[in-house]
């Protein structure tokens, strides 16, 4: 598809989602108490969006991913929370 | 538009969903064994579930003129209990010759634990021993990338397994390349809140091509859309893809993969 056609088809939807993200971050800032590791990971993922690279979706998914290689000892839960507890930490 | 729903948990859906799918062009539905949303009480519960997948649900689908196929396994969400897993693994072979069974699935990992991996390896051995197709569930969210790597390594470690007879489902942008590069089929799951949207699925088709890829709704008891595949087909059409391209992804690809099982009949 041509860029103009992509903008015509997807711009309003992407704009809507971006504003939702902004409002989510505002909501978190208005909240009280500490945030857990997910907020740091989220900020790190948002930073990816400003990079000029052709694989931003992959890069965002990678930010949220467990980067380790070995199986964990025990599955003490069945669910996933969306971010790895070690992700988003300042290096 | 015709399509095959290669991954739908129809025991969780209503008859209205069957009607909506068939009237949208669904020509066959395939149902992998799944977690019930709660842990089953014991191995006999699995026997009942496998009977539901191989006897009752095909009859329910037939009322709407829809061929129904199934896959049998212990889902990775219940694989942490090795005792339970061992007992269920002894039940599974009783069902592999049922007329609508396509293979072993959806096996895989959930939290990437040692016990889950052990149960996955046993399922892979079972599939190899019985020359079955394999349908793999990859983990959710933060666990997907690591889990996909562990799963591909486990499959590669069993020399009797041929990648072209395995579909690795729920791929996203960070896992699709490794799956295709190693010769496996890749499934893209169209979910409203996780996994991937129709737009992202079509992006991946445009980037990686249509070879060895299918799409599914994985509709189940949670937030999911039984007509997600035809909605994605509309997305393709609006982007200007021709009917043959769409038909390949939505009908001929899943048909080609599942035709590797002699029990699968290509729908008219």
Boltz contact constraints between the chains, C-beta under 6 A:
constraints:
  - contact:
      token1: [A, 1]
      token2: [B, 239]
      max_distance: 6.0
  - contact:
      token1: [A, 57]
      token2: [B, 173]
      max_distance: 6.0
  - contact:
      token1: [A, 58]
      token2: [B, 173]
      max_distance: 6.0
  - contact:
      token1: [A, 58]
      token2: [B, 174]
      max_distance: 6.0
  - contact:
      token1: [A, 61]
      token2: [B, 172]
      max_distance: 6.0
  - contact:
      token1: [A, 61]
      token2: [B, 173]
      max_distance: 6.0
  - contact:
      token1: [A, 61]
      token2: [B, 174]
      max_distance: 6.0
  - contact:
      token1: [A, 62]
      token2: [B, 174]
      max_distance: 6.0
  - contact:
      token1: [A, 64]
      token2: [B, 142]
      max_distance: 6.0
  - contact:
      token1: [A, 65]
      token2: [B, 142]
      max_distance: 6.0
  - contact:
      token1: [A, 65]
      token2: [B, 145]
      max_distance: 6.0
  - contact:
      token1: [A, 66]
      token2: [B, 142]
      max_distance: 6.0
  - contact:
      token1: [A, 66]
      token2: [B, 143]
      max_distance: 6.0
  - contact:
      token1: [A, 66]
      token2: [B, 146]
      max_distance: 6.0
  - contact:
      token1: [A, 71]
      token2: [B, 112]
      max_distance: 6.0
  - contact:
      token1: [A, 71]
      token2: [B, 113]
      max_distance: 6.0
  - contact:
      token1: [A, 71]
      token2: [B, 114]
      max_distance: 6.0
  - contact:
      token1: [A, 71]
      token2: [B, 117]
      max_distance: 6.0
  - contact:
      token1: [A, 72]
      token2: [B, 112]
      max_distance: 6.0
  - contact:
      token1: [A, 72]
      token2: [B, 113]
      max_distance: 6.0
  - contact:
      token1: [A, 74]
      token2: [B, 113]
      max_distance: 6.0
  - contact:
      token1: [A, 75]
      token2: [B, 80]
      max_distance: 6.0
  - contact:
      token1: [A, 75]
      token2: [B, 111]
      max_distance: 6.0
  - contact:
      token1: [A, 75]
      token2: [B, 113]
      max_distance: 6.0
  - contact:
      token1: [A, 78]
      token2: [B, 77]
      max_distance: 6.0
  - contact:
      token1: [A, 80]
      token2: [B, 140]
      max_distance: 6.0
  - contact:
      token1: [A, 80]
      token2: [B, 141]
      max_distance: 6.0
  - contact:
      token1: [A, 80]
      token2: [B, 142]
      max_distance: 6.0
  - contact:
      token1: [A, 80]
      token2: [B, 143]
      max_distance: 6.0
  - contact:
      token1: [A, 82]
      token2: [B, 141]
      max_distance: 6.0
  - contact:
      token1: [A, 83]
      token2: [B, 142]
      max_distance: 6.0
  - contact:
      token1: [A, 84]
      token2: [B, 142]
      max_distance: 6.0
